[in-house]
Amino acid sequence: MTVRREAPGSPVTCGPGLPVIAGPWPTYQQFRHLPERERWVLYGSAKAYREALEGQGFVMAETYGEFIKRVTEELNI
């Protein structure tokens, strides 16, 4: 993946003008106190949200593996 910025203040793009979402975003640390079942529901929601963004053409700066590692650590699952 090649990420580039044309000029200071311009959006970061990848490939033919695809927007890049710099991460990590959002964070799930504030949900660590929830019961395990609810944390697993949030984990599923986080994956679905990322998939929806990618389906709209967004490119994530964070790889899928990095995303999974981060979210599972933040949710303590």
C-alpha positions in Angstrom: 0.0 0.0 0.0 1.4 3.4 -1.0 0.0 6.3 1.1 0.7 9.8 -0.1 -0.3 13.4 0.7 -0.2 15.8 -2.2 0.2 19.0 -0.3 0.2 20.0 3.4 -3.3 20.0 4.7 -4.7 17.8 1.9 -6.2 14.5 2.6 -4.0 11.4 2.7 -4.8 9.1 -0.2 -3.9 5.6 -1.3 -4.0 4.3 -4.8 -6.3 6.2 -7.2 -7.4 8.9 -4.7 -8.8 6.5 -2.1 -9.1 8.2 1.4 -7.0 6.6 4.2 -8.3 6.5 7.7 -5.4 6.9 10.0 -5.7 4.9 13.2 -6.1 3.5 15.5 -9.7 4.7 15.7 -12.0 4.3 17.5 -10.7 3.0 20.8 -12.6 0.4 22.8 -10.6 0.6 26.1 -13.6 2.3 27.9 -15.6 -0.9 27.5 -13.2 -3.2 29.4 -15.4 -3.1 32.5 -18.4 -4.7 30.7 -19.2 -8.4 31.1 -17.4 -10.7 28.6 -20.5 -11.3 26.5 -21.0 -7.6 25.8 -17.3 -7.2 25.0 -17.6 -9.9 22.4 -20.6 -8.1 20.9 -18.6 -4.9 20.7 -15.8 -6.9 19.0 -18.2 -8.1 16.4 -19.5 -4.6 15.9 -16.0 -3.2 15.5 -15.2 -5.8 12.8 -18.5 -5.0 11.0 -17.8 -1.3 11.2 -14.4 -1.6 9.7 -15.8 -3.9 6.9 -18.5 -1.3 6.1 -15.9 1.5 5.8 -13.7 -0.7 3.6 -16.7 -1.5 1.5 -17.2 2.2 0.9 -13.7 2.4 -0.4 -11.8 3.6 2.7 -8.3 2.3 3.2 -7.3 1.8 6.8 -3.7 2.8 7.8 -3.8 0.0 10.4 -3.6 -3.6 8.9 -6.4 -6.0 9.6 -4.1 -8.0 11.9 -3.0 -4.9 13.8 -6.7 -3.9 14.1 -7.7 -7.3 15.5 -4.7 -7.4 17.9 -5.5 -3.9 19.2 -9.2 -4.3 19.6 -8.9 -7.7 21.5 -6.3 -6.1 23.8 -8.4 -3.1 24.4 -11.5 -5.2 25.2 -9.4 -7.7 27.2 -10.7 -10.7 25.2 
